[in-house]
Amino acid sequence: MFGIVLWRDDRLNKAVIWCDDQGDLAFYTRKASEDFLELNPGDWVEFKLKLNGNCRIAENLALLLEQGSPDLADRLCAAAGCGAEPAGAGQENGTVVPFPQHSVKKRRIAAPLHVSRG
C-alpha cells in the first residue's frame, strides 16, 4: 500500500500514515531489528498493511519521495475546521465536541483493505 506520513515521533520511533485506500490511518513503530529510516511529515511511503484487531499496522516501510506533501496534515486539519488550539484548550470550561452523525455511520462500513497476513 502507499501512504503519506502525517505525524512522527523520533523519540518513540512511531509514525501515523494516511493510506491511499482512504480507509483508517495506519500506525508504524520501527522495530529494533529494522534499519534506520528517517521519516518526516509529508514523506510518501510504501508498506505492507497488517490488521491487529481494529488497528491498521504499517510494516516494511520504504521511502518513495521525501517531502512529497509536507503540508498535508495542516491542510487536512484546516479542511476539518480544527484550529491550532494548544493541547488542553477548552478543558477548563468543559467543552465537549460531538462527532458528526455521518462519521458514526461511516465507521460501520468497512473500507476495502489490501491486507497482508503473516
Buried (B, 14 or more C-beta within 10 A) or exposed (E): BBBBBBEBEEEEBBBBBBBEBEBBBBBBEBEEEEEEBEBEBBBBBBBBBBEEEEEBBBBEBEBEEEEBBBEBBEEEEEEEEEEEEEEEEEEEEEEEEEEEEEEEEEEEEEEEBEEBEE
